[in-house]
């Protein structure tokens, strides 16, 4: 993402009279170049950080990507629109439903059928997307606690995430990569009893979220480890194009579910948590974790409202066909089109260029929230202690499948 650090090895710390003896009095003035990752567990995947340190102080960080070779965009330019969805799943593979939602919504708008999508389909889409948002945030909070030494919250959140994954597997047939949201509809309607199981899940999760808040977020050691660390000022976040919980943690209530008002989100009641500096300064690592946890409470509220709508206003019926509007041939008019949606990590956007003659996009470009959020890492890490570097990296909530796409 940046040029490699130009670093020349200096051997001035060796004594001239005794070449094999190190002059320890000069060690504190020497810079050292470290490679952290791509095998480091706290880099959350194949991310390599080239770190220039002066003792334990980080002087510069350069993120290096390109170890995963996902190649999503080139795959997408050789497949029909409907066959791209399984590849969309594999970018942010812990939030596949949310990525599918953005993609199918964009193609439907290109085709001009987005206003014809049945309300039941739209509420099911939002329901499964918010379930997946919960699962993604559980990964983010749990692994972040693990990064800085808290093991129990990780086990608790993985246990609770398993209940969500079972529901998503029940509705789609797949555990992580779903291919459930189709252009024009859904792969299948909700199975009988799904709504009641979701309602039971929300009742189960509310006290569990309170436990995580008490055990981790309000923990004195966690606060000391994350408060006033990795502070991201709002102007810097805006200038770098940061989005999602990272941007909201810096104090801006900007959520595309409200700003764009896509799908049925305008019909739902939910709040937009922002960083308030309750434990340190606004925009620090603690605020970013706190915002993600507060968003879990809001997702539970959204799920409950979707269940209410699906059970009372948009009930299942024997003649309902979730694939009724799925087009047999997807051939948009010649145009350039961009669509964006609020993923758990931030703004996920898709740019399409259609030539009007083919059902294969001439150009498909994914705007990855993880890629953009990673670009601000050098600003956050300049001048911090080396021990705080991994605390900052973990607070970004990166998935490298979406970065190296």
C-alpha positions as CSV (number, residue, x, y, z in Angstrom):
1,X,0.0,0.0,0.0
2,X,3.1,2.2,0.5
3,X,6.6,1.9,-0.7
4,X,8.8,-0.3,1.5
5,X,10.8,1.5,4.1
6,X,14.2,2.5,2.9
7,X,16.5,1.2,5.6
8,X,20.2,0.8,5.5
9,X,21.8,-1.5,8.0
10,X,24.1,0.4,10.4
11,X,26.8,-1.5,12.3
12,X,28.0,1.4,14.4
13,X,26.9,-0.4,17.6
14,X,29.8,-2.8,17.2
15,X,33.0,-1.8,18.9
16,X,35.8,-1.0,16.5
17,X,38.4,-2.5,18.8
18,X,36.4,-5.7,19.5
19,X,34.2,-6.4,16.4
20,X,32.3,-9.3,18.1
21,X,31.4,-7.2,21.2
22,X,28.3,-5.0,21.1
23,X,28.6,-1.4,22.5
24,X,25.4,-1.5,24.6
25,X,25.6,2.2,25.3
26,X,24.5,2.9,21.7
27,X,21.7,0.4,21.4
28,X,19.0,2.9,22.4
29,X,19.9,5.0,19.3
30,X,19.6,2.3,16.8
31,X,16.6,1.6,14.6
32,X,15.5,-1.9,13.8
33,X,13.3,-3.2,11.0
34,X,10.8,-5.9,12.0
35,X,8.5,-8.0,10.0
36,X,5.2,-8.9,11.8
37,X,3.2,-11.4,9.9
38,X,1.9,-12.9,7.6
39,X,2.1,-15.8,10.1
40,X,1.4,-13.8,13.2
41,X,-2.0,-14.8,14.7
42,X,-2.9,-11.3,15.7
43,X,-2.7,-10.0,12.1
44,X,-6.0,-12.0,11.5
45,X,-4.8,-13.5,8.3
46,X,-2.1,-13.0,5.8
47,X,-1.1,-9.4,6.5
48,X,2.5,-8.5,6.7
49,X,3.6,-5.4,8.6
50,X,7.0,-3.8,8.0
51,X,7.7,-2.0,11.2
52,X,10.5,0.5,11.8
53,X,11.2,0.7,15.5
54,X,13.5,2.8,17.7
55,X,13.8,0.7,20.8
56,X,10.2,-0.1,21.7
57,X,8.7,2.9,19.9
58,X,7.2,2.4,16.4
59,X,8.5,5.1,14.0
60,X,6.7,3.8,10.8
61,X,4.5,1.0,9.7
62,X,4.0,-0.2,6.1
63,X,1.2,-2.8,5.5
64,X,2.0,-5.3,2.7
65,X,-0.9,-7.2,1.2
66,X,-1.2,-9.6,-1.7
67,X,-0.6,-13.0,0.0
68,X,-4.1,-14.4,-0.4
69,X,-4.7,-13.9,-4.2
70,X,-8.5,-13.9,-4.0
71,X,-8.8,-12.3,-7.4
72,X,-12.5,-11.6,-7.0
73,X,-12.7,-8.8,-9.5
74,X,-11.2,-10.8,-12.4
75,X,-13.4,-13.8,-11.6
76,X,-16.4,-11.5,-11.7
77,X,-15.5,-10.2,-15.2
78,X,-15.7,-13.7,-16.6
79,X,-19.0,-14.9,-15.2
80,X,-22.7,-14.0,-15.5
81,X,-24.0,-11.8,-12.8
82,X,-25.9,-14.5,-11.0
83,X,-22.8,-16.8,-10.9
84,X,-20.7,-14.1,-9.2
85,X,-22.6,-14.4,-5.8
86,X,-20.6,-17.4,-4.5
87,X,-17.4,-15.3,-5.1
88,X,-18.9,-12.3,-3.3
89,X,-19.3,-14.7,-0.3
90,X,-15.6,-15.4,-0.2
91,X,-14.4,-11.8,0.2
92,X,-15.5,-11.0,3.7
93,X,-16.2,-14.6,4.6
94,X,-17.5,-13.9,8.1
95,X,-20.2,-11.5,6.8
96,X,-21.3,-13.2,3.5
97,X,-25.0,-12.3,3.8
98,X,-24.2,-8.6,4.1
99,X,-21.9,-8.7,1.0
100,X,-24.6,-10.6,-1.0
101,X,-27.2,-8.0,0.0
102,X,-25.1,-5.2,-1.5
103,X,-24.3,-7.1,-4.7
104,X,-27.8,-8.3,-5.5
105,X,-29.3,-4.9,-4.7
106,X,-26.9,-3.2,-7.2
107,X,-27.8,-5.6,-10.0
108,X,-31.5,-5.2,-9.3
109,X,-31.2,-1.5,-9.5
110,X,-29.3,-1.8,-12.8
111,X,-32.2,-4.0,-14.1
112,X,-34.8,-1.6,-12.8
113,X,-36.6,-4.4,-10.8
114,X,-35.7,-3.2,-7.3
115,X,-39.1,-1.6,-6.6
116,X,-40.8,-4.9,-7.5
117,X,-39.1,-7.0,-4.9
118,X,-41.7,-8.4,-2.5
119,X,-41.7,-7.0,1.1
120,X,-41.4,-10.5,2.5
121,X,-38.2,-11.0,0.5
122,X,-36.8,-7.6,1.7
123,X,-37.5,-8.4,5.4
124,X,-35.9,-11.8,5.1
125,X,-32.8,-10.2,3.5
126,X,-32.5,-7.7,6.4
127,X,-33.2,-10.5,8.9
128,X,-30.4,-12.7,7.7
129,X,-28.0,-9.8,7.1
130,X,-28.4,-8.6,10.7
131,X,-27.9,-12.1,12.0
132,X,-24.7,-12.2,10.0
133,X,-23.7,-8.7,11.4
134,X,-24.0,-10.1,14.9
135,X,-21.8,-13.1,13.9
136,X,-19.2,-10.8,12.4
137,X,-19.1,-8.5,15.4
138,X,-18.8,-11.5,17.7
139,X,-15.7,-12.5,15.8
140,X,-14.3,-9.0,16.0
141,X,-14.9,-8.5,19.7
142,X,-13.9,-12.0,20.7
143,X,-10.7,-12.2,18.7
144,X,-9.8,-8.7,19.8
145,X,-10.0,-9.8,23.4
146,X,-7.9,-12.8,22.5
147,X,-5.3,-10.5,20.9
148,X,-4.6,-8.6,24.1
149,X,-4.9,-11.5,26.5
150,X,-8.6,-12.0,27.4
151,X,-9.4,-15.7,26.6
152,X,-12.8,-16.2,28.2
153,X,-14.8,-13.6,26.2
154,X,-13.6,-15.3,23.0
155,X,-14.9,-18.7,24.1
156,X,-18.3,-17.1,25.1
157,X,-18.7,-15.2,21.9
158,X,-17.8,-18.2,19.7
159,X,-20.3,-20.3,21.6
160,X,-23.1,-17.7,21.0
161,X,-22.0,-17.2,17.3
162,X,-22.5,-20.9,16.8
163,X,-26.2,-20.5,17.5
164,X,-26.4,-17.9,14.7
165,X,-24.4,-20.0,12.3
166,X,-26.8,-22.9,12.9
167,X,-29.8,-20.7,12.0
168,X,-28.0,-19.4,8.8
169,X,-27.1,-23.0,7.9
170,X,-30.7,-24.0,8.4
171,X,-32.0,-21.3,6.0
172,X,-29.3,-21.6,3.3
173,X,-27.8,-25.1,3.6
174,X,-24.3,-23.6,4.1
175,X,-22.4,-22.7,7.3
176,X,-20.4,-19.7,6.1
177,X,-20.6,-19.2,2.3
178,X,-24.3,-19.0,1.7
179,X,-25.4,-18.0,-1.9
180,X,-28.8,-17.4,-0.3
181,X,-29.7,-13.9,-1.6
182,X,-30.4,-14.1,-5.3
183,X,-30.8,-11.3,-7.9
184,X,-34.6,-10.8,-7.8
185,X,-35.3,-12.9,-4.8
186,X,-34.0,-15.7,-2.5
187,X,-32.8,-19.2,-2.9
188,X,-35.6,-20.4,-0.7
189,X,-38.2,-19.1,1.7
190,X,-37.6,-19.3,5.5
191,X,-38.1,-22.9,6.8
192,X,-41.1,-23.4,9.1
193,X,-40.4,-22.4,12.6
194,X,-37.4,-20.2,11.7
195,X,-39.1,-17.0,13.1
196,X,-39.7,-18.6,16.5
197,X,-36.1,-19.8,16.7
198,X,-34.9,-16.3,15.9
199,X,-37.1,-14.9,18.6
200,X,-35.7,-17.4,21.1
201,X,-32.2,-16.4,20.0
202,X,-32.8,-12.7,20.7
203,X,-34.1,-13.6,24.2
204,X,-31.0,-15.6,24.8
205,X,-28.5,-13.0,23.4
206,X,-29.6,-10.0,25.4
207,X,-28.3,-11.1,28.8
208,X,-25.2,-12.6,27.1
209,X,-24.3,-9.2,25.6
210,X,-24.6,-7.7,29.0
211,X,-22.2,-10.4,30.3
212,X,-19.6,-9.6,27.6
213,X,-20.0,-5.9,28.3
214,X,-19.3,-6.5,32.0
215,X,-16.6,-9.1,31.5
216,X,-14.6,-7.4,28.7
217,X,-15.6,-3.9,27.8
218,X,-15.9,-2.6,31.4
219,X,-12.9,-4.6,32.6
220,X,-10.3,-2.4,34.2
221,X,-7.4,-4.2,32.5
222,X,-9.1,-4.0,29.1
223,X,-9.7,-0.3,29.6
224,X,-6.1,0.4,30.5
225,X,-5.0,-1.7,27.5
226,X,-7.2,0.1,25.0
227,X,-8.2,3.5,26.2
228,X,-6.2,6.4,24.7
229,X,-4.5,3.9,22.4
230,X,-4.7,4.2,18.6
231,X,-6.7,7.4,18.6
232,X,-8.3,8.2,15.2
233,X,-9.3,11.9,15.0
234,X,-12.5,12.4,13.0
235,X,-10.8,14.7,10.3
236,X,-8.2,12.0,9.7
237,X,-10.9,9.3,9.4
238,X,-12.8,11.3,6.9
239,X,-9.8,12.2,4.8
240,X,-8.8,8.5,4.6
241,X,-12.3,7.4,3.7
242,X,-12.7,5.3,6.8
243,X,-16.2,3.9,7.3
244,X,-18.3,1.7,9.5
245,X,-17.7,1.3,13.3
246,X,-14.2,2.8,12.9
247,X,-15.7,6.1,11.6
248,X,-18.6,6.1,14.1
249,X,-16.1,5.4,16.9
250,X,-14.5,8.8,16.0
251,X,-17.8,10.5,16.7
252,X,-19.7,10.7,13.4
253,X,-23.1,9.1,13.2
254,X,-22.8,8.0,9.6
255,X,-24.5,4.7,8.8
256,X,-25.5,3.8,5.2
257,X,-28.6,2.0,6.5
258,X,-29.8,5.5,7.4
259,X,-28.0,7.7,4.8
260,X,-28.9,5.6,1.8
261,X,-32.1,4.1,3.3
262,X,-31.9,1.0,1.2
263,X,-34.1,-2.1,1.5
264,X,-36.6,-1.8,4.4
265,X,-34.2,-0.1,6.8
266,X,-36.2,3.2,6.7
267,X,-39.2,1.3,8.1
268,X,-37.2,0.0,11.1
269,X,-36.3,1.7,14.4
270,X,-32.6,1.5,15.5
271,X,-30.0,3.9,16.9
272,X,-26.5,4.6,15.6
273,X,-23.9,4.2,18.4
274,X,-20.9,6.6,18.2
275,X,-17.7,6.9,20.2
276,X,-18.1,9.2,23.2
277,X,-14.7,8.9,24.9
278,X,-16.3,7.2,27.9
279,X,-13.1,5.5,28.9
280,X,-10.5,7.6,27.2
281,X,-10.5,9.9,24.2
282,X,-13.0,9.7,21.3
283,X,-11.8,7.4,18.5
284,X,-9.5,5.1,20.5
285,X,-9.3,1.3,20.5
286,X,-11.8,1.1,23.4
287,X,-14.4,3.2,21.6
288,X,-14.1,1.1,18.5
289,X,-14.8,-2.1,20.5
290,X,-17.6,-0.4,22.4
291,X,-19.3,0.8,19.2
292,X,-19.3,-2.8,17.8
293,X,-20.9,-4.1,21.0
294,X,-23.5,-1.4,21.0
295,X,-24.3,-2.3,17.4
296,X,-25.0,-5.8,18.5
297,X,-27.8,-4.5,20.7
298,X,-29.2,-2.6,17.7
299,X,-29.0,-5.6,15.5
300,X,-31.0,-7.6,18.0
301,X,-33.7,-4.8,17.9
302,X,-33.8,-4.9,14.1
303,X,-34.1,-8.8,14.1
304,X,-37.0,-8.6,16.5
305,X,-38.8,-6.0,14.3
306,X,-38.2,-8.1,11.2
307,X,-39.7,-11.2,12.9
308,X,-42.7,-9.1,14.0
309,X,-43.3,-8.0,10.4
310,X,-42.8,-11.5,8.9
311,X,-45.2,-13.1,11.4
312,X,-48.0,-10.5,11.2
313,X,-47.9,-8.4,8.0
314,X,-45.9,-10.4,5.5
315,X,-46.8,-14.0,6.5
316,X,-45.7,-17.0,4.6
317,X,-48.2,-18.4,2.1
318,X,-48.3,-21.6,0.0
319,X,-48.3,-19.6,-3.2
320,X,-45.3,-17.4,-2.3
321,X,-42.4,-18.0,-4.6
322,X,-39.1,-16.3,-3.5
323,X,-37.7,-16.9,-7.0
324,X,-40.7,-15.3,-8.9
325,X,-38.7,-12.2,-10.0
326,X,-35.4,-14.0,-10.6
327,X,-34.6,-13.1,-14.2
328,X,-33.7,-15.9,-16.6
329,X,-31.2,-13.7,-18.4
330,X,-29.5,-10.8,-16.7
331,X,-28.5,-8.2,-19.3
332,X,-28.5,-4.7,-18.0
333,X,-28.4,-1.7,-20.3
334,X,-25.1,-0.1,-21.2
335,X,-24.2,1.9,-18.1
336,X,-21.8,2.6,-15.3
337,X,-23.4,1.9,-11.9
338,X,-22.2,2.1,-8.2
339,X,-24.0,0.7,-5.2
340,X,-23.0,0.7,-1.6
341,X,-24.2,-0.8,1.6
342,X,-23.3,-0.9,5.3
343,X,-21.4,-4.0,6.0
344,X,-20.2,-4.9,9.5
345,X,-16.7,-3.5,8.7
346,X,-18.0,-0.4,6.8
347,X,-19.0,0.7,3.4
348,X,-18.9,-2.1,0.8
349,X,-19.4,-0.8,-2.7
350,X,-19.6,-2.4,-6.1
351,X,-18.9,-0.6,-9.4
352,X,-20.4,-2.2,-12.5
353,X,-19.8,-1.4,-16.1
354,X,-22.2,-3.1,-18.5
355,X,-21.9,-3.0,-22.3
356,X,-25.6,-3.7,-22.8
357,X,-24.9,-6.8,-24.9
358,X,-23.6,-9.4,-22.5
359,X,-24.8,-10.9,-19.2
360,X,-21.2,-10.7,-18.0
361,X,-20.0,-7.4,-16.5
362,X,-17.4,-5.6,-18.6
363,X,-15.9,-4.3,-15.4
364,X,-16.6,-5.2,-11.7
365,X,-14.8,-3.3,-9.0
366,X,-15.3,-3.9,-5.2
367,X,-14.8,-1.0,-2.8
368,X,-13.6,-2.8,0.3
369,X,-14.1,-1.3,3.7
370,X,-11.2,-3.4,5.1
371,X,-8.8,-2.1,2.5
372,X,-9.6,1.5,3.1
373,X,-9.6,1.1,6.9
374,X,-6.2,-0.6,6.7
375,X,-4.8,2.4,4.9
376,X,-5.0,4.5,8.0
377,X,-2.9,2.1,10.1
378,X,0.4,4.1,9.5
379,X,-1.3,7.2,11.0
380,X,-2.5,5.3,14.0
381,X,0.8,3.6,14.8
382,X,3.3,6.4,14.4
383,X,5.0,6.9,17.8
384,X,3.2,4.2,19.7
385,X,4.8,1.5,21.8
386,X,5.4,-1.8,20.0
387,X,3.2,-3.6,22.4
388,X,0.3,-1.3,21.4
389,X,0.7,-2.1,17.7
390,X,-1.2,-5.4,17.8
391,X,-3.9,-3.8,20.0
392,X,-4.4,-1.2,17.2
393,X,-4.3,-3.7,14.4
394,X,-6.9,-5.9,16.1
395,X,-9.2,-2.9,16.6
396,X,-9.5,-2.4,12.8
397,X,-11.4,-5.7,12.4
398,X,-9.7,-6.8,9.2
399,X,-10.6,-9.7,6.9
400,X,-7.9,-10.2,4.4
401,X,-10.1,-11.9,1.8
402,X,-11.7,-8.5,1.3
403,X,-8.4,-6.6,1.2
404,X,-6.6,-8.9,-1.3
405,X,-9.5,-9.2,-3.7
